[in-house]
């Protein structure tokens, strides 16, 4: 899938993946790829700046966690992030309904001669 397809929806994707609990960056990338059936492949150069921006906005919080000798920054949703995710879902549903009604109309629009 083209990278342009994700533009404008990255925040919602990241928030949705983190809804189930804290994850570190690579796990977030893997979760998006797995949940999309491999159609979406996010790059680290895209995801980390977005995660930092979402944290600055108060939608995520982060903490360092150790796994063996490796330390990873894990991100999780805040209450504001959960609220924003609900809004993202509403906006996405409205968008897909509108586009779907144009691309796959069930009845011809009024005034259209067929």
Rosetta blueprint (number, residue, H / E / L):
1 X L
2 X L
3 X H
4 X H
5 X H
6 X L
7 X L
8 X L
9 X L
10 X H
11 X H
12 X H
13 X H
14 X H
15 X H
16 X H
17 X H
18 X H
19 X L
20 X L
21 X L
22 X L
23 X E
24 X E
25 X H
26 X H
27 X H
28 X H
29 X H
30 X H
31 X H
32 X H
33 X H
34 X H
35 X H
36 X L
37 X L
38 X L
39 X L
40 X L
41 X L
42 X L
43 X L
44 X H
45 X H
46 X H
47 X H
48 X H
49 X H
50 X H
51 X H
52 X H
53 X H
54 X H
55 X H
56 X H
57 X L
58 X L
59 X L
60 X E
61 X E
62 X E
63 X E
64 X E
65 X E
66 X E
67 X E
68 X L
69 X L
70 X E
71 X E
72 X E
73 X E
74 X E
75 X E
76 X E
77 X E
78 X L
79 X H
80 X H
81 X H
82 X H
83 X H
84 X H
85 X H
86 X H
87 X H
88 X H
89 X H
90 X H
91 X H
92 X H
93 X H
94 X H
95 X H
96 X H
97 X H
98 X H
99 X H
100 X H
101 X H
102 X H
103 X H
104 X L
105 X L
106 X L
107 X L
108 X L
109 X L
110 X L
111 X L
112 X L
113 X L
114 X L
